[in-house]
Amino acid sequence: MAFITYEDPAMTAAIARMLPQTHHQFCIWHIMKKLPEKVGAFSCRSDFLVSFKNVFMSETPEEFEESRKKIIMHFSLESNEWLSK
């Protein structure tokens, strides 16, 4: 089972505690809304946005992780804690 919610620490903790077998994901709308705060000027670059949105088109967890890591490396965002999570 999966839960898709907005990024809220209390919600994350409650889901983990009450439904430990559930996979918790943040909704793409909320992720995109937070993007300027989390990656700064990159959020205005069309090449970054296209690459970032393509990550969410992944069909497997492995493909998702590979795409995410490529973005981090390509844009030299290794020190970005949010993207590293």
Distance bins in CASP14 RR format, pairs under 12 A and 6 or more apart:
PFRMAT RR
TARGET T0000
AUTHOR 0000-0000-0000
RMODE 2
METHOD distances of the structure
MODEL  1
1 15 0 0 0 0 0 1 0 0 0 0 0
1 18 0 0 0 0 0 1 0 0 0 0 0
1 19 1 0 0 1 0 0 0 0 0 0 0
1 20 0 0 0 0 0 1 0 0 0 0 0
1 21 1 0 0 1 0 0 0 0 0 0 0
1 22 1 0 1 0 0 0 0 0 0 0 0
1 23 1 0 0 1 0 0 0 0 0 0 0
1 24 0 0 0 0 1 0 0 0 0 0 0
1 25 0 0 0 0 0 1 0 0 0 0 0
2 15 0 0 0 0 0 1 0 0 0 0 0
2 19 0 0 0 0 0 1 0 0 0 0 0
2 21 0 0 0 0 0 1 0 0 0 0 0
2 22 1 0 0 1 0 0 0 0 0 0 0
2 23 1 0 1 0 0 0 0 0 0 0 0
2 24 1 0 0 1 0 0 0 0 0 0 0
2 25 1 0 0 1 0 0 0 0 0 0 0
2 26 0 0 0 0 0 1 0 0 0 0 0
2 27 0 0 0 0 0 1 0 0 0 0 0
2 61 0 0 0 0 0 1 0 0 0 0 0
3 11 0 0 0 0 1 0 0 0 0 0 0
3 12 0 0 0 0 1 0 0 0 0 0 0
3 14 0 0 0 0 0 1 0 0 0 0 0
3 15 1 0 1 0 0 0 0 0 0 0 0
3 16 0 0 0 0 0 1 0 0 0 0 0
3 18 0 0 0 0 0 1 0 0 0 0 0
3 19 1 0 0 1 0 0 0 0 0 0 0
3 20 0 0 0 0 0 1 0 0 0 0 0
3 21 0 0 0 0 0 1 0 0 0 0 0
3 22 1 0 1 0 0 0 0 0 0 0 0
3 23 1 0 0 1 0 0 0 0 0 0 0
3 24 1 0 1 0 0 0 0 0 0 0 0
3 25 1 0 0 1 0 0 0 0 0 0 0
3 26 0 0 0 0 1 0 0 0 0 0 0
3 27 0 0 0 0 0 1 0 0 0 0 0
4 11 0 0 0 0 0 1 0 0 0 0 0
4 15 0 0 0 0 0 1 0 0 0 0 0
4 22 0 0 0 0 0 1 0 0 0 0 0
4 23 0 0 0 0 1 0 0 0 0 0 0
4 24 0 0 0 0 1 0 0 0 0 0 0
4 25 1 0 1 0 0 0 0 0 0 0 0
4 26 1 0 0 1 0 0 0 0 0 0 0
4 27 1 0 1 0 0 0 0 0 0 0 0
4 28 0 0 0 0 1 0 0 0 0 0 0
4 29 0 0 0 0 1 0 0 0 0 0 0
4 30 0 0 0 0 1 0 0 0 0 0 0
4 31 0 0 0 0 0 1 0 0 0 0 0
4 56 0 0 0 0 0 1 0 0 0 0 0
5 11 1 0 1 0 0 0 0 0 0 0 0
5 12 0 0 0 0 1 0 0 0 0 0 0
5 13 0 0 0 0 0 1 0 0 0 0 0
5 14 0 0 0 0 1 0 0 0 0 0 0
5 15 1 0 0 1 0 0 0 0 0 0 0
5 19 0 0 0 0 0 1 0 0 0 0 0
5 22 0 0 0 0 0 1 0 0 0 0 0
5 23 0 0 0 0 0 1 0 0 0 0 0
5 24 1 0 0 1 0 0 0 0 0 0 0
5 25 1 0 0 1 0 0 0 0 0 0 0
5 26 1 0 0 1 0 0 0 0 0 0 0
5 27 1 0 0 1 0 0 0 0 0 0 0
5 28 0 0 0 0 0 1 0 0 0 0 0
5 29 0 0 0 0 0 1 0 0 0 0 0
5 30 0 0 0 0 1 0 0 0 0 0 0
5 31 0 0 0 0 0 1 0 0 0 0 0
6 12 0 0 0 0 0 1 0 0 0 0 0
6 24 0 0 0 0 0 1 0 0 0 0 0
6 25 0 0 0 0 0 1 0 0 0 0 0
6 26 1 0 0 1 0 0 0 0 0 0 0
6 27 1 0 0 1 0 0 0 0 0 0 0
6 28 0 0 0 0 0 1 0 0 0 0 0
6 29 0 0 0 0 1 0 0 0 0 0 0
6 30 1 0 1 0 0 0 0 0 0 0 0
6 31 0 0 0 0 1 0 0 0 0 0 0
6 32 0 0 0 0 0 1 0 0 0 0 0
6 33 0 0 0 0 1 0 0 0 0 0 0
6 34 0 0 0 0 1 0 0 0 0 0 0
7 24 0 0 0 0 0 1 0 0 0 0 0
7 25 0 0 0 0 0 1 0 0 0 0 0
7 26 1 0 1 0 0 0 0 0 0 0 0
7 27 0 0 0 0 1 0 0 0 0 0 0
7 28 0 0 0 0 0 1 0 0 0 0 0
7 29 0 0 0 0 0 1 0 0 0 0 0
7 30 1 0 1 0 0 0 0 0 0 0 0
7 31 1 0 0 1 0 0 0 0 0 0 0
7 32 0 0 0 0 0 1 0 0 0 0 0
7 33 0 0 0 0 1 0 0 0 0 0 0
7 34 1 0 0 1 0 0 0 0 0 0 0
7 35 0 0 0 0 0 1 0 0 0 0 0
7 37 0 0 0 0 0 1 0 0 0 0 0
7 38 0 0 0 0 0 1 0 0 0 0 0
7 82 0 0 0 0 1 0 0 0 0 0 0
7 85 0 0 0 0 0 1 0 0 0 0 0
8 14 0 0 0 0 1 0 0 0 0 0 0
8 15 0 0 0 0 1 0 0 0 0 0 0
8 24 0 0 0 0 0 1 0 0 0 0 0
8 26 0 0 0 0 1 0 0 0 0 0 0
8 27 0 0 0 0 0 1 0 0 0 0 0
8 30 0 0 0 0 1 0 0 0 0 0 0
8 34 0 0 0 0 0 1 0 0 0 0 0
9 15 0 0 0 0 0 1 0 0 0 0 0
9 16 0 0 0 0 0 1 0 0 0 0 0
9 24 0 0 0 0 0 1 0 0 0 0 0
9 26 0 0 0 0 0 1 0 0 0 0 0
10 16 0 0 0 0 0 1 0 0 0 0 0
10 17 0 0 0 0 0 1 0 0 0 0 0
10 18 0 0 0 0 0 1 0 0 0 0 0
11 17 0 0 0 0 0 1 0 0 0 0 0
11 18 0 0 0 0 0 1 0 0 0 0 0
11 19 0 0 0 0 0 1 0 0 0 0 0
11 22 0 0 0 0 0 1 0 0 0 0 0
11 24 0 0 0 0 1 0 0 0 0 0 0
11 25 0 0 0 0 0 1 0 0 0 0 0
11 26 0 0 0 0 1 0 0 0 0 0 0
11 27 0 0 0 0 0 1 0 0 0 0 0
11 30 0 0 0 0 0 1 0 0 0 0 0
12 18 0 0 0 0 0 1 0 0 0 0 0
12 19 0 0 0 0 0 1 0 0 0 0 0
12 22 0 0 0 0 0 1 0 0 0 0 0
12 23 0 0 0 0 0 1 0 0 0 0 0
12 24 1 0 0 1 0 0 0 0 0 0 0
12 25 0 0 0 0 0 1 0 0 0 0 0
12 26 0 0 0 0 1 0 0 0 0 0 0
12 85 0 0 0 0 0 1 0 0 0 0 0
13 19 0 0 0 0 0 1 0 0 0 0 0
13 20 0 0 0 0 0 1 0 0 0 0 0
13 24 0 0 0 0 1 0 0 0 0 0 0
14 20 0 0 0 0 0 1 0 0 0 0 0
14 22 0 0 0 0 0 1 0 0 0 0 0
14 24 0 0 0 0 1 0 0 0 0 0 0
15 21 0 0 0 0 0 1 0 0 0 0 0
15 22 1 0 1 0 0 0 0 0 0 0 0
15 23 0 0 0 0 1 0 0 0 0 0 0
15 24 1 0 1 0 0 0 0 0 0 0 0
15 25 0 0 0 0 0 1 0 0 0 0 0
15 26 0 0 0 0 0 1 0 0 0 0 0
16 22 0 0 0 0 1 0 0 0 0 0 0
16 23 0 0 0 0 0 1 0 0 0 0 0
16 24 1 0 0 1 0 0 0 0 0 0 0
17 24 0 0 0 0 0 1 0 0 0 0 0
18 24 0 0 0 0 0 1 0 0 0 0 0
23 61 0 0 0 0 1 0 0 0 0 0 0
25 31 0 0 0 0 1 0 0 0 0 0 0
25 56 0 0 0 0 0 1 0 0 0 0 0
25 61 0 0 0 0 0 1 0 0 0 0 0
25 64 0 0 0 0 0 1 0 0 0 0 0
26 32 0 0 0 0 0 1 0 0 0 0 0
26 33 0 0 0 0 0 1 0 0 0 0 0
26 34 0 0 0 0 1 0 0 0 0 0 0
26 35 0 0 0 0 0 1 0 0 0 0 0
26 38 0 0 0 0 0 1 0 0 0 0 0
26 56 0 0 0 0 0 1 0 0 0 0 0
26 82 0 0 0 0 0 1 0 0 0 0 0
26 85 0 0 0 0 0 1 0 0 0 0 0
27 33 0 0 0 0 1 0 0 0 0 0 0
27 34 0 0 0 0 0 1 0 0 0 0 0
27 56 0 0 0 0 0 1 0 0 0 0 0
28 34 0 0 0 0 0 1 0 0 0 0 0
28 35 0 0 0 0 0 1 0 0 0 0 0
28 52 0 0 0 0 0 1 0 0 0 0 0
28 53 0 0 0 0 1 0 0 0 0 0 0
28 55 0 0 0 0 1 0 0 0 0 0 0
28 56 1 0 1 0 0 0 0 0 0 0 0
28 57 0 0 0 0 0 1 0 0 0 0 0
29 35 0 0 0 0 0 1 0 0 0 0 0
29 56 0 0 0 0 0 1 0 0 0 0 0
30 37 0 0 0 0 0 1 0 0 0 0 0
30 38 0 0 0 0 0 1 0 0 0 0 0
31 37 0 0 0 0 0 1 0 0 0 0 0
31 38 0 0 0 0 1 0 0 0 0 0 0
31 39 0 0 0 0 0 1 0 0 0 0 0
31 43 0 0 0 0 0 1 0 0 0 0 0
31 49 0 0 0 0 0 1 0 0 0 0 0
31 52 0 0 0 0 1 0 0 0 0 0 0
31 53 0 0 0 0 1 0 0 0 0 0 0
31 55 0 0 0 0 1 0 0 0 0 0 0
31 56 0 0 0 0 1 0 0 0 0 0 0
31 68 0 0 0 0 0 1 0 0 0 0 0
31 82 0 0 0 0 1 0 0 0 0 0 0
31 83 0 0 0 0 0 1 0 0 0 0 0
31 85 0 0 0 0 0 1 0 0 0 0 0
32 38 0 0 0 0 0 1 0 0 0 0 0
32 39 0 0 0 0 0 1 0 0 0 0 0
32 43 0 0 0 0 1 0 0 0 0 0 0
32 49 0 0 0 0 1 0 0 0 0 0 0
32 52 0 0 0 0 1 0 0 0 0 0 0
32 53 0 0 0 0 1 0 0 0 0 0 0
32 55 0 0 0 0 0 1 0 0 0 0 0
32 56 0 0 0 0 1 0 0 0 0 0 0
33 43 0 0 0 0 0 1 0 0 0 0 0
34 40 0 0 0 0 0 1 0 0 0 0 0
34 43 0 0 0 0 1 0 0 0 0 0 0
34 52 0 0 0 0 0 1 0 0 0 0 0
34 82 0 0 0 0 1 0 0 0 0 0 0
34 83 0 0 0 0 0 1 0 0 0 0 0
35 41 0 0 0 0 0 1 0 0 0 0 0
35 42 0 0 0 0 1 0 0 0 0 0 0
35 43 1 0 1 0 0 0 0 0 0 0 0
35 44 0 0 0 0 1 0 0 0 0 0 0
35 45 0 0 0 0 0 1 0 0 0 0 0
35 48 0 0 0 0 1 0 0 0 0 0 0
35 49 0 0 0 0 1 0 0 0 0 0 0
35 52 1 0 0 1 0 0 0 0 0 0 0
35 53 0 0 0 0 0 1 0 0 0 0 0
35 55 0 0 0 0 0 1 0 0 0 0 0
35 71 0 0 0 0 0 1 0 0 0 0 0
35 80 0 0 0 0 0 1 0 0 0 0 0
35 82 0 0 0 0 1 0 0 0 0 0 0
35 83 0 0 0 0 0 1 0 0 0 0 0
36 42 0 0 0 0 1 0 0 0 0 0 0
36 43 1 0 1 0 0 0 0 0 0 0 0
36 44 1 0 0 1 0 0 0 0 0 0 0
36 45 0 0 0 0 0 1 0 0 0 0 0
36 48 0 0 0 0 0 1 0 0 0 0 0
36 49 0 0 0 0 0 1 0 0 0 0 0
36 52 0 0 0 0 0 1 0 0 0 0 0
36 82 0 0 0 0 0 1 0 0 0 0 0
37 43 0 0 0 0 1 0 0 0 0 0 0
37 80 0 0 0 0 0 1 0 0 0 0 0
37 82 0 0 0 0 1 0 0 0 0 0 0
38 48 0 0 0 0 0 1 0 0 0 0 0
38 52 0 0 0 0 0 1 0 0 0 0 0
38 77 0 0 0 0 1 0 0 0 0 0 0
38 80 1 0 0 1 0 0 0 0 0 0 0
38 81 0 0 0 0 1 0 0 0 0 0 0
38 82 1 0 1 0 0 0 0 0 0 0 0
38 83 1 0 0 1 0 0 0 0 0 0 0
38 84 0 0 0 0 0 1 0 0 0 0 0
38 85 0 0 0 0 0 1 0 0 0 0 0
39 45 0 0 0 0 1 0 0 0 0 0 0
39 48 1 0 0 1 0 0 0 0 0 0 0
39 49 0 0 0 0 0 1 0 0 0 0 0
39 51 0 0 0 0 0 1 0 0 0 0 0
39 52 0 0 0 0 1 0 0 0 0 0 0
39 71 0 0 0 0 1 0 0 0 0 0 0
39 72 0 0 0 0 0 1 0 0 0 0 0
39 75 0 0 0 0 1 0 0 0 0 0 0
39 76 0 0 0 0 0 1 0 0 0 0 0
39 77 1 0 0 1 0 0 0 0 0 0 0
39 79 0 0 0 0 0 1 0 0 0 0 0
39 80 1 0 0 1 0 0 0 0 0 0 0
39 81 0 0 0 0 0 1 0 0 0 0 0
39 82 1 0 0 1 0 0 0 0 0 0 0
39 83 1 0 0 1 0 0 0 0 0 0 0
39 84 0 0 0 0 0 1 0 0 0 0 0
40 48 0 0 0 0 1 0 0 0 0 0 0
40 75 0 0 0 0 0 1 0 0 0 0 0
40 77 0 0 0 0 0 1 0 0 0 0 0
40 80 0 0 0 0 1 0 0 0 0 0 0
40 82 0 0 0 0 0 1 0 0 0 0 0
40 83 0 0 0 0 0 1 0 0 0 0 0
41 48 0 0 0 0 1 0 0 0 0 0 0
41 49 0 0 0 0 0 1 0 0 0 0 0
41 75 0 0 0 0 0 1 0 0 0 0 0
41 77 0 0 0 0 0 1 0 0 0 0 0
42 48 1 0 1 0 0 0 0 0 0 0 0
42 49 0 0 0 0 1 0 0 0 0 0 0
42 50 0 0 0 0 0 1 0 0 0 0 0
42 51 0 0 0 0 1 0 0 0 0 0 0
42 52 0 0 0 0 1 0 0 0 0 0 0
42 71 0 0 0 0 1 0 0 0 0 0 0
42 72 0 0 0 0 0 1 0 0 0 0 0
42 74 0 0 0 0 0 1 0 0 0 0 0
42 75 1 0 0 1 0 0 0 0 0 0 0
42 76 0 0 0 0 0 1 0 0 0 0 0
42 77 1 0 0 1 0 0 0 0 0 0 0
42 80 0 0 0 0 1 0 0 0 0 0 0
42 82 0 0 0 0 0 1 0 0 0 0 0
42 83 0 0 0 0 1 0 0 0 0 0 0
43 49 1 0 0 1 0 0 0 0 0 0 0
43 51 0 0 0 0 0 1 0 0 0 0 0
43 52 0 0 0 0 1 0 0 0 0 0 0
43 53 0 0 0 0 0 1 0 0 0 0 0
43 75 0 0 0 0 0 1 0 0 0 0 0
43 77 0 0 0 0 0 1 0 0 0 0 0
43 80 0 0 0 0 0 1 0 0 0 0 0
43 82 0 0 0 0 0 1 0 0 0 0 0
43 83 0 0 0 0 0 1 0 0 0 0 0
44 52 0 0 0 0 0 1 0 0 0 0 0
45 51 0 0 0 0 1 0 0 0 0 0 0
45 52 0 0 0 0 1 0 0 0 0 0 0
45 71 0 0 0 0 0 1 0 0 0 0 0
45 74 0 0 0 0 0 1 0 0 0 0 0
45 75 0 0 0 0 1 0 0 0 0 0 0
45 77 0 0 0 0 0 1 0 0 0 0 0
46 52 0 0 0 0 0 1 0 0 0 0 0
46 53 0 0 0 0 0 1 0 0 0 0 0
47 53 0 0 0 0 0 1 0 0 0 0 0
47 54 0 0 0 0 0 1 0 0 0 0 0
47 71 0 0 0 0 0 1 0 0 0 0 0
47 74 0 0 0 0 1 0 0 0 0 0 0
47 75 0 0 0 0 1 0 0 0 0 0 0
48 54 0 0 0 0 0 1 0 0 0 0 0
48 55 0 0 0 0 0 1 0 0 0 0 0
48 70 0 0 0 0 0 1 0 0 0 0 0
48 71 1 0 0 1 0 0 0 0 0 0 0
48 72 0 0 0 0 0 1 0 0 0 0 0
48 74 0 0 0 0 1 0 0 0 0 0 0
48 75 1 0 0 1 0 0 0 0 0 0 0
48 76 0 0 0 0 0 1 0 0 0 0 0
48 77 0 0 0 0 1 0 0 0 0 0 0
48 80 0 0 0 0 0 1 0 0 0 0 0
48 83 0 0 0 0 0 1 0 0 0 0 0
49 55 0 0 0 0 0 1 0 0 0 0 0
49 56 0 0 0 0 0 1 0 0 0 0 0
49 71 0 0 0 0 0 1 0 0 0 0 0
49 75 0 0 0 0 0 1 0 0 0 0 0
50 56 0 0 0 0 0 1 0 0 0 0 0
50 57 0 0 0 0 0 1 0 0 0 0 0
50 67 0 0 0 0 0 1 0 0 0 0 0
50 71 0 0 0 0 0 1 0 0 0 0 0
50 74 0 0 0 0 0 1 0 0 0 0 0
50 75 0 0 0 0 0 1 0 0 0 0 0
51 57 0 0 0 0 0 1 0 0 0 0 0
51 67 1 0 0 1 0 0 0 0 0 0 0
51 68 0 0 0 0 1 0 0 0 0 0 0
51 69 0 0 0 0 0 1 0 0 0 0 0
51 70 1 0 0 1 0 0 0 0 0 0 0
51 71 1 0 1 0 0 0 0 0 0 0 0
51 72 0 0 0 0 0 1 0 0 0 0 0
51 73 0 0 0 0 0 1 0 0 0 0 0
51 74 1 0 0 1 0 0 0 0 0 0 0
51 75 1 0 0 1 0 0 0 0 0 0 0
51 77 0 0 0 0 0 1 0 0 0 0 0
51 83 0 0 0 0 0 1 0 0 0 0 0
52 58 0 0 0 0 0 1 0 0 0 0 0
52 64 0 0 0 0 0 1 0 0 0 0 0
52 67 0 0 0 0 1 0 0 0 0 0 0
52 68 0 0 0 0 1 0 0 0 0 0 0
52 70 0 0 0 0 0 1 0 0 0 0 0
52 71 1 0 0 1 0 0 0 0 0 0 0
52 72 0 0 0 0 0 1 0 0 0 0 0
52 74 0 0 0 0 0 1 0 0 0 0 0
52 75 0 0 0 0 1 0 0 0 0 0 0
52 77 0 0 0 0 0 1 0 0 0 0 0
52 80 0 0 0 0 0 1 0 0 0 0 0
52 82 0 0 0 0 0 1 0 0 0 0 0
52 83 0 0 0 0 1 0 0 0 0 0 0
53 67 0 0 0 0 0 1 0 0 0 0 0
53 71 0 0 0 0 0 1 0 0 0 0 0
54 63 0 0 0 0 0 1 0 0 0 0 0
54 64 0 0 0 0 0 1 0 0 0 0 0
54 66 0 0 0 0 0 1 0 0 0 0 0
54 67 1 0 0 1 0 0 0 0 0 0 0
54 68 0 0 0 0 0 1 0 0 0 0 0
54 70 0 0 0 0 1 0 0 0 0 0 0
54 71 0 0 0 0 1 0 0 0 0 0 0
54 74 0 0 0 0 0 1 0 0 0 0 0
55 61 0 0 0 0 0 1 0 0 0 0 0
55 63 0 0 0 0 1 0 0 0 0 0 0
55 64 1 0 0 1 0 0 0 0 0 0 0
55 65 0 0 0 0 1 0 0 0 0 0 0
55 66 0 0 0 0 1 0 0 0 0 0 0
55 67 1 0 1 0 0 0 0 0 0 0 0
55 68 1 0 1 0 0 0 0 0 0 0 0
55 69 0 0 0 0 1 0 0 0 0 0 0
55 70 0 0 0 0 1 0 0 0 0 0 0
55 71 1 0 0 1 0 0 0 0 0 0 0
55 72 0 0 0 0 0 1 0 0 0 0 0
55 74 0 0 0 0 0 1 0 0 0 0 0
55 83 0 0 0 0 1 0 0 0 0 0 0
56 63 0 0 0 0 0 1 0 0 0 0 0
56 64 1 0 0 1 0 0 0 0 0 0 0
56 67 0 0 0 0 1 0 0 0 0 0 0
56 68 0 0 0 0 1 0 0 0 0 0 0
56 71 0 0 0 0 0 1 0 0 0 0 0
57 63 0 0 0 0 1 0 0 0 0 0 0
57 64 0 0 0 0 1 0 0 0 0 0 0
57 67 0 0 0 0 1 0 0 0 0 0 0
58 64 1 1 0 0 0 0 0 0 0 0 0
58 65 0 0 0 0 1 0 0 0 0 0 0
58 66 0 0 0 0 1 0 0 0 0 0 0
58 67 1 0 1 0 0 0 0 0 0 0 0
58 68 0 0 0 0 1 0 0 0 0 0 0
58 69 0 0 0 0 0 1 0 0 0 0 0
58 70 0 0 0 0 0 1 0 0 0 0 0
58 71 0 0 0 0 0 1 0 0 0 0 0
59 66 0 0 0 0 0 1 0 0 0 0 0
59 67 0 0 0 0 0 1 0 0 0 0 0
60 66 0 0 0 0 1 0 0 0 0 0 0
60 67 0 0 0 0 0 1 0 0 0 0 0
61 67 0 0 0 0 0 1 0 0 0 0 0
61 68 0 0 0 0 0 1 0 0 0 0 0
62 68 0 0 0 0 0 1 0 0 0 0 0
62 69 0 0 0 0 0 1 0 0 0 0 0
63 69 0 0 0 0 0 1 0 0 0 0 0
63 70 0 0 0 0 0 1 0 0 0 0 0
64 70 0 0 0 0 0 1 0 0 0 0 0
64 71 0 0 0 0 0 1 0 0 0 0 0
65 71 0 0 0 0 0 1 0 0 0 0 0
65 72 0 0 0 0 0 1 0 0 0 0 0
65 83 0 0 0 0 0 1 0 0 0 0 0
65 84 0 0 0 0 0 1 0 0 0 0 0
65 85 0 0 0 0 0 1 0 0 0 0 0
66 72 0 0 0 0 0 1 0 0 0 0 0
66 73 0 0 0 0 0 1 0 0 0 0 0
67 73 0 0 0 0 0 1 0 0 0 0 0
67 74 0 0 0 0 0 1 0 0 0 0 0
67 83 0 0 0 0 0 1 0 0 0 0 0
68 74 0 0 0 0 0 1 0 0 0 0 0
68 75 0 0 0 0 0 1 0 0 0 0 0
68 77 0 0 0 0 0 1 0 0 0 0 0
68 78 0 0 0 0 0 1 0 0 0 0 0
68 80 0 0 0 0 0 1 0 0 0 0 0
68 82 0 0 0 0 0 1 0 0 0 0 0
68 83 1 0 0 1 0 0 0 0 0 0 0
68 84 0 0 0 0 1 0 0 0 0 0 0
68 85 0 0 0 0 1 0 0 0 0 0 0
69 75 0 0 0 0 0 1 0 0 0 0 0
69 77 0 0 0 0 0 1 0 0 0 0 0
69 78 0 0 0 0 1 0 0 0 0 0 0
69 83 0 0 0 0 1 0 0 0 0 0 0
69 84 0 0 0 0 1 0 0 0 0 0 0
70 77 0 0 0 0 0 1 0 0 0 0 0
70 83 0 0 0 0 0 1 0 0 0 0 0
71 77 1 0 0 1 0 0 0 0 0 0 0
71 78 0 0 0 0 0 1 0 0 0 0 0
71 80 0 0 0 0 1 0 0 0 0 0 0
71 83 1 0 0 1 0 0 0 0 0 0 0
71 84 0 0 0 0 0 1 0 0 0 0 0
72 78 1 0 1 0 0 0 0 0 0 0 0
72 79 0 0 0 0 1 0 0 0 0 0 0
72 80 1 0 0 1 0 0 0 0 0 0 0
72 81 0 0 0 0 0 1 0 0 0 0 0
72 82 0 0 0 0 0 1 0 0 0 0 0
72 83 1 0 1 0 0 0 0 0 0 0 0
72 84 1 0 0 1 0 0 0 0 0 0 0
72 85 0 0 0 0 0 1 0 0 0 0 0
73 80 0 0 0 0 0 1 0 0 0 0 0
73 83 0 0 0 0 0 1 0 0 0 0 0
73 84 0 0 0 0 0 1 0 0 0 0 0
74 83 0 0 0 0 0 1 0 0 0 0 0
75 83 0 0 0 0 1 0 0 0 0 0 0
76 83 0 0 0 0 0 1 0 0 0 0 0
77 83 1 0 1 0 0 0 0 0 0 0 0
77 84 0 0 0 0 1 0 0 0 0 0 0
78 84 1 0 0 1 0 0 0 0 0 0 0
END
